[in-house]
């Protein structure tokens, strides 16, 4: 009986150590970069590698199609979207319009408009602070794109225009919330 209990304890400890090791590795690994969208034309798509499969095989690599000078701006754009997704619904629908413009900016920049698992849910958060943080990160992303040297085949211009549209929509949402005394 005592030998069996000892075996059980050793088995439980070994399993716990394996689980802790897996969690430790997951927390220290680099965040996964989203896969780039495939080209629009059928001929180019046939020649292009499957970026989704590449991302699944190597989640810790940076996007190959995104110039280095754009990666920081794209990261800030993702952060902005994450804040805005949790900023609540008191913005007269303009927060959602702003997020749609951000998604269009991602598409124009050739990257996936991935969302956080809790997209469009606010929960117990300071919604105005989330909105303000989202706007600040959008402005920072726009500044990063402005510093980028090349126009990246017209993507930079389209992306910045969509960020500007998102900023306009979000400001209208703030003005509406102030008018309705919910800000």
Secondary structure, 3 states (H helix, E strand, C coil): CHHHHHHHHHHHHHHHHHHHHHHHHHHHCCCCCCCECCCCCHHHHHHCCCHHHHHHHCCCCCCCCCCHHHHHHHHHHHHHHHHHHCCCCCCCCHHHHHHHHHHHHHHHCCECCCCCCCCCCCCCCCHHHHHHHHHHHHHHHHHHHHHCCCCHHHHHHHHHHHHHHHHHHHHHHHHHHHHCCCC
